[in-house]
Amino acid sequence: MTVEEWLDARTPARVVHLDPAGAGRPSRDVLDAEIAHLHREAALGAYVAAEQAEELVTEGRDALAALVGLAGSDLCFLDGAGTAFATLLAAWPLGRGARVGTVASEYGANARALRRMADERGWELVVLPVDDVGRITGVPAGLDLVTFPQVASQRGIAQPVADVLAAGAPLLLDVAQSLGQTAVPAGCAAYVGTSRKWLCGPRGVGFAVVRPEVQEQLAEPPTLAPANGTGMRRWEAQEAHVAGRVGLAIAAQEWDAGLPAVLQARAATARRVLDGVAGWRVREPVDEPTGITTLVGGDPFGTRAGLLEDGFVTSAVPVSRSDDLDAPVLRVSTAAWVTDEQLDALAAALPTRTK
Protein backbone atom coordinates (compact mmCIF):
# COMPACT_ATOMS: atom_id res chain seq x y z
CA MET A 1 0.00 0.00 0.00
CA THR A 2 1.40 3.43 -0.99
CA VAL A 3 1.11 6.57 1.14
CA GLU A 4 -1.66 7.83 -1.14
CA GLU A 5 -3.56 4.57 -0.86
CA TRP A 6 -3.09 4.59 2.92
CA LEU A 7 -4.59 8.07 3.11
CA ASP A 8 -7.48 7.21 0.78
CA ALA A 9 -8.30 4.15 2.89
CA ARG A 10 -9.53 6.28 5.79
CA THR A 11 -13.04 7.62 6.37
CA PRO A 12 -12.94 11.42 5.96
CA ALA A 13 -12.37 13.10 9.31
CA ARG A 14 -14.98 15.47 10.73
CA VAL A 15 -12.27 17.29 12.70
CA VAL A 16 -8.66 18.34 12.18
CA HIS A 17 -7.17 15.25 13.81
CA LEU A 18 -3.87 16.18 15.48
CA ASP A 19 -3.65 13.33 17.98
CA PRO A 20 -2.35 10.06 16.50
CA ALA A 21 0.04 10.06 19.48
CA GLY A 22 -3.10 9.40 21.51
CA ALA A 23 -5.08 7.29 19.05
CA GLY A 24 -4.85 7.14 15.28
CA ARG A 25 -7.61 6.81 12.69
CA PRO A 26 -8.14 3.20 11.55
CA SER A 27 -8.84 2.54 7.89
CA ARG A 28 -12.19 1.36 6.58
CA ASP A 29 -10.68 -2.10 6.00
CA VAL A 30 -9.52 -2.30 9.63
CA LEU A 31 -13.00 -1.35 10.86
CA ASP A 32 -14.72 -3.70 8.41
CA ALA A 33 -12.48 -6.61 9.44
CA GLU A 34 -13.18 -6.06 13.14
CA ILE A 35 -16.93 -5.79 12.59
CA ALA A 36 -16.98 -8.86 10.33
CA HIS A 37 -15.17 -10.85 13.02
CA LEU A 38 -17.71 -9.80 15.64
CA HIS A 39 -20.50 -10.94 13.34
CA ARG A 40 -18.75 -14.31 12.96
CA GLU A 41 -18.53 -14.58 16.75
CA ALA A 42 -22.27 -13.98 16.95
CA ALA A 43 -23.07 -16.43 14.15
CA LEU A 44 -20.56 -19.20 14.83
CA GLY A 45 -19.34 -18.73 18.39
CA ALA A 46 -16.17 -17.00 19.50
CA TYR A 47 -13.90 -20.05 19.40
CA VAL A 48 -14.85 -21.05 15.86
CA ALA A 49 -14.50 -17.43 14.74
CA ALA A 50 -11.03 -17.27 16.32
CA GLU A 51 -9.99 -20.42 14.47
CA GLN A 52 -11.17 -18.94 11.19
CA ALA A 53 -9.23 -15.72 11.88
CA GLU A 54 -5.97 -17.49 12.73
CA GLU A 55 -4.43 -17.27 9.26
CA LEU A 56 -5.05 -13.51 9.05
CA VAL A 57 -3.82 -12.94 12.60
CA THR A 58 -0.65 -14.92 11.79
CA GLU A 59 -0.05 -12.70 8.76
CA GLY A 60 -0.42 -9.72 11.07
CA ARG A 61 2.09 -11.16 13.53
CA ASP A 62 4.59 -11.56 10.71
CA ALA A 63 4.06 -8.02 9.40
CA LEU A 64 4.25 -6.44 12.85
CA ALA A 65 7.35 -8.33 14.00
CA ALA A 66 9.08 -7.60 10.69
CA LEU A 67 8.91 -3.87 11.52
CA VAL A 68 11.50 -4.54 14.24
CA GLY A 69 13.50 -7.15 12.33
CA LEU A 70 12.06 -10.26 14.00
CA ALA A 71 9.65 -13.07 13.11
CA GLY A 72 5.99 -13.52 13.90
CA SER A 73 6.85 -16.44 16.18
CA ASP A 74 8.79 -13.97 18.34
CA LEU A 75 5.67 -11.93 19.08
CA CYS A 76 2.85 -12.24 21.59
CA PHE A 77 -0.31 -10.17 21.82
CA LEU A 78 -1.34 -8.59 25.13
CA ASP A 79 -3.91 -5.96 26.04
CA GLY A 80 -1.60 -2.94 25.85
CA ALA A 81 1.97 -1.68 25.83
CA GLY A 82 1.92 -1.18 29.60
CA THR A 83 0.90 -4.78 30.21
CA ALA A 84 3.58 -5.96 27.78
CA PHE A 85 6.22 -3.88 29.57
CA ALA A 86 5.26 -5.07 33.06
CA THR A 87 5.01 -8.68 31.86
CA LEU A 88 8.50 -8.72 30.35
CA LEU A 89 10.02 -6.80 33.23
CA ALA A 90 8.69 -9.34 35.74
CA ALA A 91 10.05 -12.22 33.66
CA TRP A 92 13.45 -10.72 32.86
CA PRO A 93 16.39 -12.73 34.28
CA LEU A 94 17.71 -10.17 36.76
CA GLY A 95 18.89 -11.06 40.24
CA ARG A 96 19.38 -8.93 43.34
CA GLY A 97 21.89 -6.16 42.76
CA ALA A 98 21.13 -5.92 39.04
CA ARG A 99 21.63 -2.44 37.59
CA VAL A 100 18.88 -1.20 35.27
CA GLY A 101 19.30 1.91 33.14
CA THR A 102 16.26 4.17 32.78
CA VAL A 103 15.38 7.76 31.92
CA ALA A 104 13.47 10.57 33.61
CA SER A 105 11.19 10.72 30.56
CA GLU A 106 9.94 7.15 31.12
CA TYR A 107 6.16 6.81 30.81
CA GLY A 108 4.59 7.20 34.25
CA ALA A 109 3.04 3.73 34.56
CA ASN A 110 6.25 2.08 33.36
CA ALA A 111 8.32 4.16 35.76
CA ARG A 112 6.12 3.03 38.63
CA ALA A 113 6.47 -0.61 37.53
CA LEU A 114 10.25 -0.18 37.43
CA ARG A 115 10.37 1.31 40.91
CA ARG A 116 8.10 -1.39 42.32
CA MET A 117 10.15 -4.20 40.79
CA ALA A 118 13.39 -2.59 41.92
CA ASP A 119 12.10 -2.38 45.49
CA GLU A 120 10.84 -5.95 45.49
CA ARG A 121 13.86 -7.54 43.83
CA GLY A 122 16.73 -5.36 45.00
CA TRP A 123 17.60 -3.79 41.66
CA GLU A 124 19.46 -0.50 41.33
CA LEU A 125 17.86 1.98 38.94
CA VAL A 126 20.46 4.08 37.12
CA VAL A 127 19.19 7.25 35.44
CA LEU A 128 20.91 7.75 32.09
CA PRO A 129 22.41 11.18 31.35
CA VAL A 130 20.51 13.35 28.86
CA ASP A 131 20.97 16.73 27.19
CA ASP A 132 18.70 19.77 27.52
CA VAL A 133 16.03 18.29 25.22
CA GLY A 134 16.01 14.92 26.98
CA ARG A 135 18.16 12.97 24.53
CA ILE A 136 20.35 10.24 26.00
CA THR A 137 24.03 11.22 25.87
CA GLY A 138 25.70 8.13 27.31
CA VAL A 139 25.29 4.71 28.88
CA PRO A 140 27.18 3.93 32.10
CA ALA A 141 29.21 0.72 32.13
CA GLY A 142 28.03 -2.36 33.96
CA LEU A 143 24.27 -2.20 33.30
CA ASP A 144 22.37 -5.48 33.19
CA LEU A 145 19.38 -4.01 31.33
CA VAL A 146 18.48 -0.68 29.74
CA THR A 147 14.90 0.36 29.07
CA PHE A 148 13.26 3.55 27.83
CA PRO A 149 10.66 4.77 25.30
CA GLN A 150 12.24 5.46 21.93
CA VAL A 151 9.87 8.43 21.68
CA ALA A 152 8.12 9.62 24.82
CA SER A 153 4.46 10.61 24.74
CA GLN A 154 5.20 13.98 26.37
CA ARG A 155 8.34 14.88 24.36
CA GLY A 156 8.86 14.43 20.63
CA ILE A 157 12.52 13.48 20.84
CA ALA A 158 13.83 10.32 19.15
CA GLN A 159 16.35 8.59 21.37
CA PRO A 160 19.66 7.40 19.82
CA VAL A 161 18.83 3.70 20.02
CA ALA A 162 21.76 2.60 17.85
CA ASP A 163 24.21 4.39 20.17
CA VAL A 164 22.67 2.74 23.22
CA LEU A 165 22.84 -0.67 21.56
CA ALA A 166 26.52 -0.09 20.82
CA ALA A 167 27.16 0.21 24.57
CA GLY A 168 26.38 -3.50 24.86
CA ALA A 169 23.69 -3.81 27.54
CA PRO A 170 20.44 -5.63 26.63
CA LEU A 171 17.79 -3.10 25.61
CA LEU A 172 14.06 -3.46 26.30
CA LEU A 173 12.68 -0.75 24.00
CA ASP A 174 9.24 0.79 24.34
CA VAL A 175 8.03 1.53 20.80
CA ALA A 176 4.44 2.43 21.72
CA GLN A 177 4.98 5.96 20.39
CA SER A 178 7.72 5.34 17.83
CA LEU A 179 6.58 2.38 15.73
CA GLY A 180 4.98 3.85 12.65
CA GLN A 181 6.27 7.40 13.01
CA THR A 182 10.07 7.02 13.05
CA ALA A 183 12.69 4.40 12.23
CA VAL A 184 12.96 1.62 14.83
CA PRO A 185 16.38 -0.08 14.77
CA ALA A 186 16.67 -3.84 14.85
CA GLY A 187 18.92 -5.49 17.42
CA CYS A 188 17.12 -4.80 20.70
CA ALA A 189 16.59 -7.67 23.13
CA ALA A 190 12.86 -6.94 23.17
CA TYR A 191 10.23 -4.44 22.08
CA VAL A 192 6.83 -3.53 23.52
CA GLY A 193 4.17 -1.50 21.79
CA THR A 194 0.54 -0.83 21.05
CA SER A 195 -1.82 -0.93 18.10
CA ARG A 196 -3.81 2.25 18.51
CA LYS A 197 -1.33 5.06 17.84
CA TRP A 198 0.72 5.61 14.67
CA LEU A 199 -0.07 2.18 13.26
CA CYS A 200 -3.75 3.19 13.34
CA GLY A 201 -5.02 -0.10 14.64
CA PRO A 202 -7.77 -0.64 17.23
CA ARG A 203 -7.60 0.07 20.94
CA GLY A 204 -7.09 -2.77 23.40
CA VAL A 205 -4.24 -4.61 21.68
CA GLY A 206 -0.58 -4.46 22.67
CA PHE A 207 2.36 -6.68 21.87
CA ALA A 208 5.80 -7.81 22.95
CA VAL A 209 8.47 -8.98 20.50
CA VAL A 210 11.48 -10.79 21.98
CA ARG A 211 14.64 -12.15 20.40
CA PRO A 212 14.73 -15.99 20.49
CA GLU A 213 17.84 -16.21 22.67
CA VAL A 214 16.22 -13.87 25.21
CA GLN A 215 12.94 -15.81 25.19
CA GLU A 216 14.83 -18.83 26.48
CA GLN A 217 16.00 -16.88 29.52
CA LEU A 218 12.62 -15.46 30.58
CA ALA A 219 10.89 -16.83 33.65
CA GLU A 220 7.81 -18.93 32.99
CA PRO A 221 4.49 -17.07 32.78
CA PRO A 222 2.61 -17.11 36.09
CA THR A 223 -0.44 -18.55 34.31
CA LEU A 224 0.11 -20.90 31.41
CA ALA A 225 -2.33 -21.17 28.51
CA PRO A 226 -1.22 -24.38 26.78
CA ALA A 227 -3.81 -24.04 24.02
CA ASN A 228 -1.89 -21.06 22.71
CA GLY A 229 1.27 -23.08 22.06
CA THR A 230 4.89 -22.52 22.96
CA GLY A 231 7.43 -19.74 22.59
CA MET A 232 6.12 -16.21 23.02
CA ARG A 233 2.53 -17.32 22.47
CA ARG A 234 2.53 -18.97 25.87
CA TRP A 235 2.30 -15.45 27.31
CA GLU A 236 -1.01 -14.78 25.62
CA ALA A 237 -4.24 -14.96 27.57
CA GLN A 238 -6.73 -17.41 26.14
CA GLU A 239 -9.49 -14.89 26.82
CA ALA A 240 -8.59 -12.19 24.30
CA HIS A 241 -9.93 -9.38 22.14
CA VAL A 242 -9.59 -11.34 18.90
CA ALA A 243 -11.46 -8.74 16.84
CA GLY A 244 -8.80 -6.23 17.87
CA ARG A 245 -6.03 -8.60 16.79
CA VAL A 246 -7.78 -8.98 13.44
CA GLY A 247 -7.87 -5.19 13.07
CA LEU A 248 -4.20 -4.89 14.01
CA ALA A 249 -3.31 -7.58 11.49
CA ILE A 250 -4.85 -5.46 8.74
CA ALA A 251 -3.30 -2.20 10.02
CA ALA A 252 0.19 -3.69 10.24
CA GLN A 253 -0.02 -4.88 6.65
CA GLU A 254 -1.35 -1.53 5.44
CA TRP A 255 1.49 0.50 6.95
CA ASP A 256 3.86 1.97 4.33
CA ALA A 257 7.53 2.79 4.81
CA GLY A 258 7.00 6.19 3.20
CA LEU A 259 4.69 7.42 5.96
CA PRO A 260 7.32 8.59 8.49
CA ALA A 261 8.92 11.07 6.08
CA VAL A 262 5.53 12.63 5.34
CA LEU A 263 4.42 12.98 8.95
CA GLN A 264 7.84 14.26 10.04
CA ALA A 265 7.69 16.97 7.36
CA ARG A 266 4.29 18.01 8.73
CA ALA A 267 5.78 18.16 12.23
CA ALA A 268 8.56 20.45 11.01
CA THR A 269 5.89 22.75 9.60
CA ALA A 270 3.95 22.63 12.88
CA ARG A 271 7.04 23.60 14.87
CA ARG A 272 7.77 26.53 12.58
CA VAL A 273 4.25 27.96 12.48
CA LEU A 274 3.34 27.40 16.14
CA ASP A 275 6.50 28.50 17.94
CA GLY A 276 5.91 31.89 19.56
CA VAL A 277 2.19 32.07 18.77
CA ALA A 278 0.28 33.58 21.72
CA GLY A 279 3.26 32.98 24.00
CA TRP A 280 3.53 29.25 23.29
CA ARG A 281 7.03 27.83 22.77
CA VAL A 282 7.87 24.61 20.94
CA ARG A 283 10.22 22.29 22.83
CA GLU A 284 11.49 20.14 19.93
CA PRO A 285 14.10 21.05 17.30
CA VAL A 286 12.38 21.81 14.00
CA ASP A 287 13.96 18.88 12.18
CA GLU A 288 13.52 16.24 14.92
CA PRO A 289 12.52 13.00 13.11
CA THR A 290 9.21 12.48 14.92
CA GLY A 291 5.62 13.60 14.48
CA ILE A 292 5.16 14.96 18.01
CA THR A 293 5.32 18.68 18.80
CA THR A 294 4.88 19.86 22.39
CA LEU A 295 4.25 23.41 23.53
CA VAL A 296 4.54 25.23 26.85
CA GLY A 297 3.51 28.73 27.84
CA GLY A 298 -0.23 28.55 28.48
CA ASP A 299 -2.89 26.34 30.03
CA PRO A 300 -2.85 23.14 27.94
CA PHE A 301 -6.14 21.81 29.33
CA GLY A 302 -8.17 24.96 28.80
CA THR A 303 -6.60 25.54 25.41
CA ARG A 304 -7.23 21.97 24.28
CA ALA A 305 -10.90 22.29 25.22
CA GLY A 306 -11.22 25.55 23.30
CA LEU A 307 -9.47 24.16 20.23
CA LEU A 308 -11.81 21.18 20.25
CA GLU A 309 -14.77 23.55 19.98
CA ASP A 310 -13.10 24.88 16.83
CA GLY A 311 -12.68 21.35 15.44
CA PHE A 312 -9.01 20.73 16.30
CA VAL A 313 -8.20 17.52 18.22
CA THR A 314 -5.02 17.92 20.28
CA SER A 315 -3.81 16.56 23.64
CA ALA A 316 -3.05 18.10 27.02
CA VAL A 317 -0.38 16.06 28.80
CA PRO A 318 -0.42 16.21 32.63
CA VAL A 319 2.69 16.33 34.83
CA SER A 320 1.82 12.86 36.12
CA ARG A 321 2.74 11.46 32.71
CA SER A 322 6.48 11.58 33.41
CA ASP A 323 9.09 12.58 35.98
CA ASP A 324 10.70 14.97 33.48
CA LEU A 325 7.65 17.26 33.36
CA ASP A 326 7.44 20.26 35.69
CA ALA A 327 4.40 21.68 33.88
CA PRO A 328 1.72 20.21 31.59
CA VAL A 329 2.23 20.51 27.83
CA LEU A 330 -0.03 20.95 24.82
CA ARG A 331 0.71 18.19 22.29
CA VAL A 332 0.16 18.42 18.56
CA SER A 333 0.90 15.24 16.60
CA THR A 334 0.88 15.08 12.84
CA ALA A 335 0.01 11.92 10.95
CA ALA A 336 0.36 11.88 7.18
CA TRP A 337 -3.26 13.03 6.78
CA VAL A 338 -2.46 16.47 8.25
CA THR A 339 -1.99 19.31 5.74
CA ASP A 340 0.05 22.49 5.95
CA GLU A 341 -3.19 24.45 5.52
CA GLN A 342 -4.64 22.80 8.61
CA LEU A 343 -1.54 23.70 10.61
CA ASP A 344 -1.82 27.32 9.46
CA ALA A 345 -5.46 27.26 10.59
CA LEU A 346 -4.39 25.90 13.98
CA ALA A 347 -1.85 28.72 14.34
CA ALA A 348 -4.60 31.22 13.55
CA ALA A 349 -7.00 29.67 16.08
CA LEU A 350 -4.45 29.31 18.88
CA PRO A 351 -4.43 32.97 20.01
CA THR A 352 -8.22 33.03 20.47
CA ARG A 353 -8.19 29.78 22.45
CA THR A 354 -5.10 30.23 24.59
CA LYS A 355 -5.97 30.12 28.29
Backbone hydrogen bonds, N-H to C=O, Kabsch-Sander energy under -0.5 kcal/mol:
donor,donor_aa,acceptor,acceptor_aa,energy
6,W,2,T,-2.6
7,L,3,V,-2.4
8,D,4,E,-2.4
9,A,5,E,-1.3
10,R,7,L,-1.5
11,T,26,P,-0.5
16,V,311,G,-3.5
17,H,15,V,-1.0
18,L,16,V,-0.9
18,L,313,V,-1.7
22,G,19,D,-1.4
23,A,19,D,-2.5
24,G,196,R,-3.3
28,R,9,A,-2.9
31,L,27,S,-2.2
32,D,28,R,-3.0
33,A,29,D,-2.4
34,E,30,V,-2.1
35,I,31,L,-2.5
36,A,32,D,-2.7
37,H,33,A,-2.0
38,L,34,E,-2.2
39,H,35,I,-2.1
40,R,36,A,-2.0
41,E,37,H,-2.5
42,A,38,L,-2.0
43,A,39,H,-2.2
44,L,40,R,-3.4
45,G,40,R,-0.7
45,G,41,E,-1.6
49,A,45,G,-2.3
50,A,46,A,-2.2
51,E,47,Y,-2.0
52,Q,48,V,-2.2
53,A,49,A,-1.4
54,E,50,A,-0.7
54,E,51,E,-0.9
57,V,53,A,-2.7
58,T,54,E,-2.5
59,E,55,E,-2.0
60,G,56,L,-2.0
61,R,57,V,-2.4
62,D,58,T,-2.3
63,A,59,E,-2.3
64,L,60,G,-2.7
65,A,61,R,-2.8
66,A,62,D,-2.0
67,L,63,A,-0.8
67,L,64,L,-0.9
68,V,65,A,-1.7
69,G,66,A,-1.5
70,L,65,A,-2.3
74,D,71,A,-1.9
75,L,72,G,-1.6
76,C,208,A,-2.4
78,L,206,G,-2.4
84,A,80,G,-2.1
85,F,81,A,-2.7
86,A,82,G,-2.6
87,T,83,T,-2.5
88,L,84,A,-2.3
89,L,85,F,-2.6
90,A,86,A,-2.1
91,A,87,T,-1.2
92,W,88,L,-1.2
92,W,89,L,-0.5
94,L,92,W,-2.2
97,G,122,G,-2.8
98,A,95,G,-1.8
100,V,98,A,-0.5
100,V,124,E,-3.0
101,G,99,R,-0.5
101,G,145,L,-3.1
102,T,126,V,-2.5
106,E,103,V,-1.5
108,G,321,R,-2.5
111,A,107,Y,-2.8
112,R,108,G,-2.3
113,A,109,A,-2.0
114,L,110,N,-2.6
115,R,111,A,-2.4
116,R,112,R,-2.4
117,M,113,A,-2.6
118,A,114,L,-2.6
119,D,115,R,-2.3
120,E,116,R,-2.4
121,R,117,M,-2.5
122,G,118,A,-1.4
123,W,118,A,-1.2
124,E,98,A,-3.3
125,L,123,W,-0.6
126,V,100,V,-3.0
126,V,124,E,-0.5
127,V,125,L,-0.6
128,L,102,T,-3.2
131,D,135,R,-2.0
134,G,131,D,-1.6
137,T,129,P,-2.6
138,G,129,P,-0.8
143,L,140,P,-0.6
144,D,99,R,-2.8
145,L,99,R,-1.2
146,V,170,P,-2.4
147,T,101,G,-2.3
148,F,172,L,-0.9
150,Q,174,D,-2.5
152,A,155,R,-0.8
152,A,157,I,-0.5
155,R,152,A,-0.7
157,I,155,R,-1.8
159,Q,150,Q,-2.6
159,Q,157,I,-0.6
161,V,159,Q,-2.1
164,V,160,P,-1.9
165,L,161,V,-2.8
166,A,162,A,-1.9
167,A,163,D,-0.7
167,A,164,V,-1.1
168,G,165,L,-1.6
172,L,146,V,-2.7
172,L,170,P,-0.5
173,L,171,L,-0.8
173,L,190,A,-2.6
174,D,148,F,-2.1
175,V,173,L,-0.7
175,V,192,V,-3.1
179,L,175,V,-2.3
180,G,182,T,-0.6
181,Q,178,S,-2.3
182,T,178,S,-1.9
189,A,171,L,-1.1
190,A,171,L,-1.7
191,Y,209,V,-2.6
192,V,173,L,-2.0
193,G,207,F,-2.2
195,S,205,V,-2.1
200,C,197,K,-1.5
201,G,195,S,-2.6
205,V,202,P,-0.5
206,G,78,L,-3.3
207,F,193,G,-2.0
208,A,76,C,-2.2
209,V,191,Y,-2.6
210,V,74,D,-2.3
211,R,189,A,-2.4
214,V,211,R,-1.0
215,Q,211,R,-2.3
216,E,212,P,-1.5
217,Q,214,V,-1.5
218,L,214,V,-0.8
218,L,215,Q,-0.9
219,A,91,A,-2.3
225,A,234,R,-0.5
228,N,225,A,-2.5
229,G,226,P,-2.0
232,M,73,S,-0.8
233,R,230,T,-1.2
234,R,231,G,-1.4
235,W,232,M,-1.9
236,E,233,R,-1.4
240,A,238,Q,-0.9
242,V,240,A,-1.7
245,R,241,H,-1.5
246,V,242,V,-2.4
247,G,243,A,-2.2
248,L,244,G,-2.6
249,A,245,R,-2.4
250,I,246,V,-1.7
251,A,247,G,-2.5
252,A,248,L,-3.0
253,Q,249,A,-1.2
254,E,250,I,-1.6
255,W,251,A,-1.6
259,L,256,D,-1.8
262,V,258,G,-1.1
263,L,259,L,-2.4
264,Q,260,P,-2.5
265,A,261,A,-1.6
266,R,262,V,-1.8
267,A,263,L,-1.8
268,A,264,Q,-2.1
269,T,265,A,-1.8
270,A,266,R,-2.5
271,R,267,A,-2.6
272,R,268,A,-1.8
273,V,269,T,-2.7
274,L,270,A,-2.1
275,D,271,R,-1.3
276,G,280,W,-3.0
277,V,274,L,-2.0
279,G,276,G,-1.2
280,W,277,V,-2.5
281,R,296,V,-2.8
283,R,294,T,-2.2
288,E,285,P,-1.7
290,T,288,E,-2.4
293,T,332,V,-2.5
295,L,330,L,-2.6
296,V,281,R,-1.9
297,G,298,G,-0.5
303,T,299,D,-2.5
304,R,300,P,-2.4
305,A,301,F,-1.9
306,G,302,G,-2.0
307,L,303,T,-2.8
308,L,304,R,-2.1
309,E,305,A,-1.4
310,D,306,G,-1.0
311,G,308,L,-1.5
312,F,307,L,-2.6
313,V,16,V,-2.6
313,V,311,G,-0.5
314,T,312,F,-0.7
315,S,331,R,-2.1
317,V,315,S,-0.5
317,V,329,V,-3.1
321,R,318,P,-1.7
322,S,319,V,-1.0
323,D,104,A,-0.7
324,D,104,A,-0.9
325,L,322,S,-1.3
326,D,324,D,-0.5
329,V,317,V,-1.7
330,L,295,L,-2.4
331,R,315,S,-3.3
331,R,329,V,-0.5
332,V,293,T,-3.1
333,S,18,L,-2.2
334,T,291,G,-2.2
335,A,333,S,-0.7
338,V,335,A,-1.7
343,L,339,T,-1.6
344,D,340,D,-2.3
345,A,341,E,-2.1
346,L,342,Q,-2.1
347,A,343,L,-2.2
348,A,344,D,-1.8
349,A,345,A,-1.9
350,L,346,L,-2.1
352,T,349,A,-0.7
353,R,349,A,-1.0
353,R,350,L,-0.7
354,T,350,L,-1.2
